[in-house]
């Protein structure tokens, strides 16, 4: 039974890491797009102002640091299971 739980844990860990890699790739693509000249802003009408939402500000370095923290945590979990 313990082997089964380890297999599930490893599969979940792999899926999580794959998702993190895909997220990082997405942010890199967004960063590349932002480096290019952004289109000029269009004048906002009254209805546009109500519907406008700002994207949350994030720092790619903070995201990478968080991913590294998660990887260290997952590794520590894996080490504690082996003991």
C-alpha angles and dihedrals in degrees: 000000000000091000089054092053091048091051091050090047092050092048091050091047091051092048090049093049091047089052091050091051091050090049091051090050090050092052090048090053090049090049091051091050091049091053089061118079108286117227114261113265115258120228111268121231123207091266092048091055092057093049098043114111125185120228112241112260113243137170117225090215091056089052092050090049091051091049090051090050090052091049091051090049092050090048091051090051090051092050093049091052091053092054 
